[in-house]
């Protein structure tokens, strides 16, 4: 169940920016999609960790995602 939830979090993080960039590959939309892909590595790694059995580590790392989001506003992730 945890793996499914974290996988859904990954998909929710990247789906919208990727979809918009695919429809209109302008530089700003592409830049947003790349940034979203980079930020989405956190839920992706959490899902992979949960799948391998490290559920506590996955949940701890997922709890740090909002902190990463806050720092991404101050420093460019790309």
C-alpha positions as CSV (number, residue, x, y, z in Angstrom):
1,X,0.0,0.0,0.0
2,X,2.8,2.4,0.8
3,X,4.5,1.7,-2.5
4,X,1.3,2.5,-4.4
5,X,0.8,5.7,-2.5
6,X,4.4,6.9,-3.1
7,X,4.2,5.9,-6.8
8,X,1.0,7.9,-7.1
9,X,2.8,10.9,-5.5
10,X,5.5,10.5,-8.1
11,X,3.0,10.5,-10.9
12,X,1.1,13.4,-9.5
13,X,4.4,15.4,-9.3
14,X,5.4,15.0,-12.9
15,X,2.1,14.4,-14.8
16,X,0.8,17.9,-15.3
17,X,4.1,19.7,-16.2
18,X,5.1,16.8,-18.6
19,X,1.6,16.9,-20.2
20,X,1.8,20.7,-20.7
21,X,5.3,20.6,-22.1
22,X,4.3,17.8,-24.5
23,X,1.4,19.9,-25.8
24,X,3.4,23.1,-26.1
25,X,7.1,22.6,-26.0
26,X,8.0,26.2,-25.3
27,X,11.1,27.0,-23.3
28,X,9.2,28.0,-20.1
29,X,7.0,24.9,-20.1
30,X,10.0,22.7,-20.8
31,X,11.9,24.3,-18.0
32,X,9.0,23.7,-15.6
33,X,8.8,20.0,-16.8
34,X,12.5,19.5,-16.2
35,X,12.3,21.1,-12.7
36,X,9.3,18.9,-11.9
37,X,11.2,15.8,-13.1
38,X,14.1,16.7,-10.8
39,X,11.9,17.3,-7.8
40,X,10.0,14.1,-8.6
41,X,13.1,12.1,-7.9
42,X,12.3,12.3,-4.2
43,X,8.9,10.5,-4.4
44,X,10.4,8.1,-7.0
45,X,13.2,7.1,-4.7
46,X,10.7,6.8,-1.8
47,X,8.6,4.4,-3.9
48,X,11.6,2.4,-4.8
49,X,12.8,2.2,-1.2
50,X,9.4,1.1,0.0
51,X,9.2,-1.5,-2.7
52,X,12.6,-2.9,-1.5
53,X,11.3,-3.2,2.1
54,X,12.7,0.0,3.6
55,X,9.3,1.5,4.4
56,X,10.5,3.6,7.4
57,X,13.3,5.2,5.3
58,X,10.9,5.8,2.5
59,X,8.4,7.6,4.7
60,X,11.1,9.6,6.4
61,X,12.5,10.7,3.0
62,X,8.9,11.6,1.8
63,X,8.5,13.7,4.9
64,X,11.4,15.8,3.7
65,X,9.9,16.6,0.3
66,X,8.2,19.8,1.5
67,X,11.5,21.1,2.7
68,X,13.0,20.4,-0.7
69,X,10.1,22.2,-2.3
70,X,10.8,25.2,-0.2
71,X,14.5,25.3,-1.1
72,X,13.6,24.8,-4.8
73,X,11.9,28.2,-4.7
74,X,15.1,29.9,-3.5
75,X,17.7,27.9,-5.5
76,X,17.2,26.7,-9.1
77,X,17.1,22.9,-9.2
78,X,18.3,22.8,-12.8
